Amino acid sequence: MLNSQTTTDKLTINVPELAKLLGISRPVAYELTKREGFPAIRIGERRIIIPVDKLNEWLDREAERA
């Protein structure tokens, strides 16, 4: 789980921040946002944000499945 200090107490992060937090490339992070069940919110045609609390829940679920 990502802690609030890691995300600077932000409610949401963008895709480049997601890539950095998860240690993955930007292209992989963008592909992840297209995955069914991933908590990405699209704003307009270009902006994608990810709520940190929903990301943590998603990571917990994925870890249980592994």
C-alpha positions in Angstrom: 0.0 0.0 0.0 1.2 3.5 -0.8 1.4 5.8 2.2 0.3 9.4 2.2 3.9 10.7 2.5 4.8 8.9 -0.7 2.0 10.7 -2.5 2.5 14.1 -0.8 -1.1 13.9 0.7 -2.7 14.3 -2.7 -6.1 12.8 -3.3 -5.2 11.9 -6.9 -2.1 11.3 -8.9 -1.5 11.5 -12.7 -0.1 8.8 -14.9 3.6 9.9 -14.7 3.3 9.9 -10.9 1.7 6.4 -11.0 4.6 5.1 -13.1 7.1 6.6 -10.6 5.3 5.2 -7.6 5.0 1.7 -9.0 8.4 1.7 -10.6 7.1 1.1 -14.1 7.5 2.9 -17.4 5.0 5.6 -18.5 3.8 3.5 -21.4 3.1 0.6 -19.1 1.3 2.9 -16.7 -0.9 4.2 -19.5 -1.7 0.6 -20.5 -2.6 -0.1 -16.9 -5.1 2.7 -16.9 -7.0 1.0 -19.7 -7.3 -2.2 -17.8 -10.8 -3.1 -16.7 -11.2 -2.6 -12.9 -8.3 -0.2 -12.6 -9.4 3.0 -10.8 -8.6 5.6 -13.5 -10.8 8.6 -14.1 -10.7 10.2 -17.5 -11.3 14.0 -17.7 -11.9 15.1 -21.2 -9.9 13.4 -23.9 -6.4 13.6 -22.5 -6.3 13.9 -18.8 -6.2 10.8 -16.6 -6.2 10.9 -12.8 -6.1 8.0 -10.3 -7.6 8.4 -6.8 -4.9 7.3 -4.3 -7.4 5.6 -1.9 -8.9 3.6 -4.8 -5.4 2.7 -6.1 -4.5 1.3 -2.7 -7.6 -0.8 -2.7 -6.9 -2.0 -6.2 -3.3 -2.9 -5.2 -4.6 -4.8 -2.2 -7.0 -6.8 -4.3 -4.3 -7.6 -6.9 -1.9 -8.7 -4.2 -4.5 -11.1 -2.9 -5.0 -12.6 -6.3 -1.3 -13.2 -6.9 
